[in-house]
Amino acid sequence: MPRLGGKVAVITGGAGGIGAATGQLFCEEGARVVLVDRDAAAMAAACAAIRAAVPGAVLLDLVLDTAEEASAARIVAETTRAFGRLDVLVNNAGIRSYEPLAEAKAETWRRILEVNLLSHAFLSREALPALRATRGNIVNVASTHAVNPRAGMGQYDATKAAIVSLTKTLAFEEARHGVRVNAVCPGATLTPFHVRRFAAQGRTREALEAERLENCLLARWAQPREIAYPILWLASDEASYVTAAVLMADGGMKVL
Ligand SMILES: NC(=O)c1ccc[n+]([C@@H]2O[C@H](COP(=O)([O-])OP(=O)(O)OC[C@H]3O[C@@H](n4cnc5c(N)ncnc54)[C@H](O)[C@@H]3O)[C@@H](O)[C@H]2O)c1
């Protein structure tokens, strides 16, 4: 029995590393999947890869900027029009900023808050009526750095801490409506974003995969699928007694 048989899931940032891996795994587990991303080329590539890997995958792709408030209602409307229901929302779209707080510009602050936090808030709000109808759930993708501070990415880390807070409040408010709300906090995950970032410094994917990371017990990068599995579990009925949880998928960073 597939773990998401009969379910309909929306995944934002669905053309990126973790989003596309989650989309593929959800399709493998029987879900009908709506991928949302603002990058049309990456979306086309992600959908082609998923269809090649999962024959018969049922996929709808929406090329939209989730930071636009109007996108939220449109995503829910297109999903329910295509599939008649919504069971799972994975809020995964995110951007980074590498400005130290002493140099952080207002413009960067505004954009990262819009993409990383407000898009989650707006889409969750618009999805709740449909999720209440199916007693569905939300999985928010935060970061280990929501709870493990570091230097250099204060704006990003603040948005991720806010997502953890939003997750708990929403879980509190929605429990009586039967909607579960959880967060996954990935650690260093070798997605195309990071592969491209390090390629610009002359480092290959193979070198990154072989590298020993000193900041977590497992001492290596995660593959995107290793983050998709915790998301799948929280999204599935196997986690029916789990809400307001913040699941660290960071190779054991917090204990160090
Ligand atoms: N990769 C990591 O090491 C890591 C670690 C912790 C948390 N995360 C989080 O996981 C999530 C996915 O990360 P990833 O590494 O797969 O990143 P990624 O950059 O590969 O994917 C992010 C996707 O989101 C899309 N996106 C960005 N802004 C958008 C917008 N406004 N509207 C629609 N789509 C938008 C991008 O086009 C991209 O396809 C992010 O929220 C990220 O913060 C990643």
The ligand as a Gaussian input file, in Angstrom:
#p B3LYP/6-31G(d) Opt

LIG

0 1
 N       20.120000      22.678000       1.116000
 C       20.354000      22.885000       2.385000
 O       21.472000      22.691000       2.870000
 C       19.234000      23.344000       3.295000
 C       19.456000      23.311000       4.687000
 C       18.454000      23.736000       5.526000
 C       17.246000      24.179000       5.007000
 N       17.069000      24.207000       3.662000
 C       15.775000      24.712000       3.167000
 O       15.187000      23.762000       2.328000
 C       14.394000      24.431000       1.350000
 C       14.790000      23.935000      -0.035000
 O       16.167000      24.162000      -0.195000
 P       17.030000      23.616000      -1.411000
 O       18.412000      23.454000      -0.925000
 O       16.319000      22.518000      -2.074000
 O       17.072000      24.941000      -2.265000
 P       16.987000      25.218000      -3.807000
 O       17.524000      26.585000      -3.965000
 O       17.573000      24.069000      -4.563000
 O       15.412000      25.197000      -4.034000
 C       14.583000      26.214000      -3.637000
 C       13.533000      26.348000      -4.730000
 O       12.627000      27.357000      -4.312000
 C       12.338000      28.150000      -5.437000
 N       11.910000      29.455000      -4.994000
 C       12.661000      30.374000      -4.339000
 N       11.909000      31.467000      -4.128000
 C       10.682000      31.239000      -4.661000
 C        9.503000      31.995000      -4.773000
 N        9.421000      33.236000      -4.286000
 N        8.423000      31.456000      -5.371000
 C        8.488000      30.194000      -5.877000
 N        9.595000      29.427000      -5.818000
 C       10.683000      29.945000      -5.213000
 C       13.621000      28.202000      -6.240000
 O       13.385000      28.556000      -7.605000
 C       14.154000      26.809000      -6.057000
 O       13.736000      25.942000      -7.108000
 C       14.630000      25.921000       1.526000
 O       13.582000      26.474000       2.289000
 C       15.931000      25.960000       2.302000
 O       16.038000      27.116000       3.087000
 C       18.025000      23.800000       2.785000

